[in-house]
């Protein structure tokens, strides 16, 4: 028998609270949380829900008299895992692997929370019967997908299995309009890592021909294939690639050193920048009614310059002098086009 929306919400909340190991919640505290979040009316209703979870969903809920709290005898148990099919779980876990591999271990907590929300959404769709919505209640910006995103799992497999890849690649080049289009060149690469920037994917790897690391955009790749040849990346290249984005904004490399970049934003845009930092090195120097000043530790590159230009007259670059000059020249070049 399908569970109701309200019962599902209560079960989900109880499962979420009890799974917060090693913390244990008393019956009274659990009731108060459920009363606040989903309007449960009495402790007896809570007891019935816990009993249904035990009987209908095999939830290993136990009560510790010494600590006066509920807990799972199996800390790995999650109610929502039982409500999803093995294919669902495999897809979600693989999505977590893709994101963790490309975004780094520092987002592990955010991934866990995001996956929990996805699992909840899937269960609501599957288990709760609702009438068709008469109007759209969620609106998100439509994104143009593509860009050979289907290559991401293949590239992750290549990196995990330490295998080289082959593909054809087309450069972005300016032609006179009469020259024939360039034939995509066949390339080989020892892949090291993937990076996503502004909805575009890139693979960074070791190019044996040049003896250096190279970056390739997935949207310009074709005929990607894994080879049986193992990767052999020099330790120096591996270290450089691993540290490449620690002080780089975007994807383009920089020929200059890491510098202290100081930016002055208008109060309004300062709030945006504080809420969503430009880079993990960002720190706020001062925040007043007239300006918000932040500092970054980055090696200036083309991607950073383009991003800073997007703030328009809400930003003034204070230092270094080389970046100030680059902004002036870039803005003047843009003005000269009008």
Secondary structure as UniProt FT lines:
FT   HELIX           5..18
FT   TURN            21..22
FT   HELIX           27..38
FT   HELIX           43..57
FT   STRAND          61..64
FT   TURN            65..68
FT   STRAND          69..72
FT   TURN            75..76
FT   HELIX           79..83
FT   HELIX           86..103
FT   HELIX           105..107
FT   HELIX           108..127
FT   TURN            147..150
FT   HELIX           151..160
FT   TURN            161..162
FT   STRAND          163..169
FT   STRAND          185..197
FT   TURN            198..199
FT   STRAND          200..207
FT   TURN            208..211
FT   STRAND          212..217
FT   HELIX           218..220
FT   STRAND          221..230
FT   HELIX           235..243
FT   HELIX           244..247
FT   STRAND          259..265
FT   HELIX           267..275
FT   TURN            280..281
FT   STRAND          283..287
FT   STRAND          292..298
FT   HELIX           302..309
FT   TURN            310..311
FT   HELIX           312..314
FT   STRAND          315..319
FT   HELIX           321..336
//
